[in-house]
Amino acid sequence: MWFGHNTKSPRDARHALGAQGEQLALDYLLRHGYRLVVTNYVAPIGYGPTGRPITGEIDIIAYDETTPPFVLAFIEVKTRTDNAFAAPETAVDKAKQRHIIKTARLYRRILSVNDEPFRYDVISIVLKSERAPQIELLRGYFSEQTFARSRWMTRPDDYADYSL
């Protein structure tokens, strides 16, 4: 404690909010026909301009088993305490989508599930005090086709440098 101030930083509060949102999202998915594969999947997806490794993260990977054929869903969870300024899902911008896609491509390659149907979902959660959480599942929120003309999507093997 420094001069009577709370020692919790805004970053700690954001992490706590994110963790709460991810748990709510997981509970929601399990109640709505999804089978969990992994949470907080992290993988190396490239190198920055200084040669520093860059990692990508996917909040939840699960199978949507609501209707056959089952679909492998890569799910980003966005949680906010208010949506007056913007909906939580708007934080999943093009840069975030690129990172998720690169991470998912590596995941599919490592586990040899390239032939399975898959999609990219977002779960938007608004936690207003004294109200029930507002949870919205946005199936197919973005796709790889959005980036099909990008140079990084046309390389034959983006991950050849990684020995697995």
C-alpha positions in Angstrom: 0.0 0.0 0.0 1.3 3.4 -1.0 -0.1 6.5 0.7 -3.3 4.7 1.5 -4.1 3.8 -2.1 -5.4 0.4 -3.1 -2.7 -1.9 -4.3 -4.9 -3.5 -7.0 -4.0 -2.0 -10.4 -6.4 -1.4 -13.3 -4.7 -4.3 -15.0 -5.5 -6.7 -12.2 -9.1 -5.5 -12.4 -9.2 -6.2 -16.2 -7.7 -9.6 -15.7 -10.3 -10.4 -13.0 -13.1 -9.2 -15.3 -11.7 -11.3 -18.2 -11.5 -14.4 -16.0 -15.0 -13.9 -14.8 -16.2 -13.5 -18.3 -14.4 -16.6 -19.6 -16.0 -18.7 -16.8 -19.4 -17.4 -17.7 -18.8 -18.1 -21.4 -17.6 -21.6 -20.6 -20.7 -22.3 -18.5 -22.9 -20.9 -21.2 -21.3 -23.1 -23.9 -21.5 -26.3 -21.9 -25.2 -25.6 -21.2 -25.8 -25.0 -25.0 -24.3 -28.2 -26.5 -20.6 -27.5 -26.7 -17.9 -29.9 -25.7 -14.8 -28.2 -24.3 -11.4 -29.0 -25.8 -9.1 -26.5 -24.2 -9.1 -23.0 -22.6 -6.5 -20.3 -23.0 -4.6 -22.1 -25.8 -1.3 -20.3 -26.4 1.1 -21.0 -29.4 4.0 -19.3 -31.1 2.8 -17.5 -34.3 5.8 -15.6 -35.6 8.4 -13.1 -34.8 8.3 -9.3 -34.2 10.5 -6.8 -36.0 13.1 -7.1 -33.4 13.1 -10.9 -33.6 11.1 -11.3 -30.4 8.7 -14.3 -30.5 5.0 -13.5 -30.8 2.4 -15.8 -29.3 -1.3 -16.0 -30.1 -4.0 -17.0 -27.7 -7.4 -18.5 -28.1 -9.7 -18.2 -25.1 -11.8 -21.3 -25.7 -11.6 -24.2 -28.2 -14.7 -26.4 -28.2 -16.8 -28.5 -30.5 -20.3 -27.2 -31.3 -22.3 -30.4 -31.0 -25.7 -28.8 -31.4 -26.2 -30.2 -34.9 -24.1 -32.6 -37.0 -21.6 -32.3 -38.5 -19.9 -31.1 -35.3 -17.9 -27.9 -35.8 -14.6 -27.0 -34.1 -15.1 -23.5 -32.7 -12.3 -21.1 -31.9 -14.0 -18.7 -29.4 -12.8 -15.3 -28.3 -14.5 -13.9 -25.2 -14.9 -10.2 -24.6 -16.3 -8.9 -21.4 -17.2 -5.4 -20.4 -19.0 -3.7 -17.5 -20.9 -1.4 -19.9 -21.8 -1.4 -23.5 -22.9 2.2 -23.8 -19.8 3.2 -25.8 -19.4 0.1 -27.8 -20.4 -3.6 -27.8 -17.7 -5.9 -26.4 -17.2 -7.8 -29.7 -16.0 -4.6 -31.4 -12.7 -5.2 -29.6 -12.1 -8.2 -31.8 -10.6 -6.0 -34.5 -8.7 -7.2 -37.7 -5.4 -7.5 -35.9 -6.9 -9.7 -33.1 -8.7 -11.7 -35.8 -5.3 -12.3 -37.6 -3.7 -13.5 -34.4 -6.6 -15.9 -33.7 -6.6 -17.2 -37.2 -2.8 -17.8 -37.1 -3.1 -19.6 -33.8 -6.0 -21.7 -34.9 -4.2 -22.7 -38.1 -1.2 -23.9 -36.1 -3.5 -25.7 -33.7 -5.3 -27.5 -36.6 -2.0 -28.4 -38.1 -0.5 -29.8 -34.9 -3.5 -31.9 -34.1 -4.1 -32.9 -37.7 -7.7 -31.7 -37.8 -7.4 -29.6 -41.0 -10.2 -31.5 -42.6 -12.7 -30.9 -39.9 -15.3 -28.0 -40.2 -14.4 -25.0 -38.1 -15.4 -21.5 -37.4 -14.5 -18.4 -35.4 -17.0 -17.3 -32.8 -17.1 -14.4 -30.3 -18.9 -14.4 -27.0 -19.9 -10.9 -25.9 -20.6 -10.4 -22.2 -21.8 -7.3 -20.4 -21.6 -7.4 -16.6 -23.6 -4.5 -15.2 -23.8 -4.4 -11.5 -27.0 -5.7 -9.9 -28.2 -7.2 -13.3 -27.9 -10.6 -14.8 -25.0 -10.9 -17.2 -25.9 -10.3 -20.9 -24.3 -13.1 -22.9 -24.4 -13.3 -26.6 -22.8 -16.0 -28.8 -21.9 -14.7 -32.2 -21.3 -17.8 -34.4 -19.0 -17.2 -37.4 -18.2 -13.7 -36.3 -15.2 -13.6 -38.7 -13.6 -16.0 -41.2 -10.3 -16.6 -42.9 -11.8 -15.5 -46.2 -11.6 -11.9 -44.9 -7.8 -12.2 -45.1 -7.5 -14.5 -48.1 -5.8 -11.9 -50.2 -3.3 -11.1 -47.5 0.3 -12.1 -48.1 0.5 -14.1 -44.8 -2.4 -16.3 -45.8 -0.9 -17.2 -49.1 2.4 -18.6 -47.9 2.4 -22.4 -48.2 3.4 -23.1 -44.7 3.5 -20.2 -42.2 4.9 -22.3 -39.5 7.8 -24.2 -41.2 10.3 -22.6 -38.8 8.8 -24.3 -35.8 9.9 -27.8 -34.9 7.0 -29.5 -33.2 
